Amino acid sequence: MHRLNPYTLNIDKAFHEDELLKGVYLVVLHASRIPPHIGLIAGKKYHSLTIKGQETDHSIEALLKNIRMRKIPSLFIKIKAHPVFSNDFLKEHFIQDVQQFPKVSVGGATCLSPVKLFFEKAYEVPLSNVNYLFELLPELEQNKLVEQVSALNSGESTFQLPVYDLQQIHSEIRLAEQEAKQIKQSSLKQQA
């Protein structure tokens, strides 16, 4: 199996919560986990695809409360303003991209799937050979779309993204599905 080199991001901006209300951000949650989870902030809301399904129009405040409470290492990658489309248009565009996939599943979509679709369509970045976050970010930088990077729960000035493969993604999806199933069963027992 061919292993790619890790990808390092420079954290070049102090985190300021209010800045997330202006612009489009690629959000990397559990940034040091294999694999990390990615979503997008657009139109002052957070959107992503998870094992539970399509998550759209979540408040930034709720996202940040969860990140802070659980001390989740997170990256906020500001995307250069689109030369034509407004942030509200980009939000609607990304929601439609998320809606192309029912949920994250083994052999199906990953959280990268709608993000990749978004950058291919809205920003016309060819991403057919991109399958992982550590491949996506160099492409975005090469296309001069990364404006700045800030972080929460990481005291470093650089962040090295983990390298992983499809087997590891599928293993984590199965584990998350099992945990969700156990939580649901436990909740049903408590209601009975």
Long-range contacts (C-beta under 8 A, 24 or more apart in sequence): 1-165, 3-163, 4-132, 4-134, 4-135, 4-163, 5-163, 6-134, 6-160, 6-161, 6-162, 6-163, 7-134, 7-135, 7-137, 7-138, 7-160, 7-161, 7-163, 8-158, 8-159, 8-160, 8-161, 9-75, 9-77, 9-137, 9-149, 9-158, 9-159, 9-160, 9-161, 10-149, 10-157, 10-158, 11-75, 11-149, 11-150, 11-151, 11-154, 11-156, 11-157, 11-158, 11-159, 12-148, 12-149, 12-150, 13-78, 13-148, 13-149, 13-150, 14-150, 15-76, 15-150, 15-151, 15-152, 16-150, 17-60, 17-64, 19-78, 19-150, 20-44, 20-60, 20-64, 20-76, 21-60, 22-87, 23-78, 23-79, 23-81, 23-87, 23-147, 24-78, 24-79, 24-81, 24-82, 24-87, 24-90, 25-76, 25-77, 25-78, 25-79, 26-76, 26-77, 26-79, 26-115, 26-140, 27-63, 27-74, 27-75, 27-76, 27-77, 28-74, 28-75, 28-76, 28-77, 28-133, 28-161, 29-67, 29-72, 29-74, 30-72, 30-73, 30-74, 31-73, 31-74, 31-75, 31-151, 31-154, 31-159, 31-161, 32-73, 32-162, 33-162, 34-162, 34-164, 34-168, 34-172, 35-110, 35-132, 35-133, 35-162, 35-164, 35-168, 35-169, 35-172, 36-133, 36-161, 36-162, 37-111, 38-111, 38-112, 38-115, 38-133, 39-111, 39-115, 40-94, 40-115, 40-118, 41-76, 42-87, 42-90, 42-91, 42-94, 43-87, 43-88, 43-90, 43-91, 43-92, 44-87, 45-91, 47-91, 47-94, 47-95, 47-98, 48-98, 48-111, 48-114, 49-98, 49-101, 49-103, 49-104, 49-109, 49-110, 49-111, 49-113, 49-114, 50-103, 50-104, 50-111, 51-103, 51-104, 51-105, 51-173, 51-176, 51-177, 51-180, 52-103, 52-180, 53-102, 53-103, 54-98, 54-99, 54-101, 54-102, 54-103, 55-98, 56-95, 56-98, 56-99, 57-95, 64-152, 67-152, 67-153, 68-152, 68-153, 71-153, 72-152, 72-153, 73-151, 73-152, 73-153, 73-154, 74-151, 74-152, 74-153, 74-154, 75-149, 75-150, 75-151, 75-154, 75-159, 76-149, 76-150, 76-151, 76-152, 77-137, 77-140, 77-146, 77-148, 77-149, 78-146, 78-147, 78-148, 78-149, 78-150, 79-140, 79-145, 79-146, 79-147, 80-144, 80-145, 80-146, 80-147, 81-147, 82-122, 82-123, 85-122, 90-118, 90-122, 93-118, 93-121, 93-122, 94-118, 94-122, 97-121, 104-173, 105-173, 106-170, 106-173, 106-174, 107-170, 110-169, 110-173, 112-136, 119-145, 131-166, 132-163, 132-164, 133-161, 134-161, 134-162, 134-163, 137-161
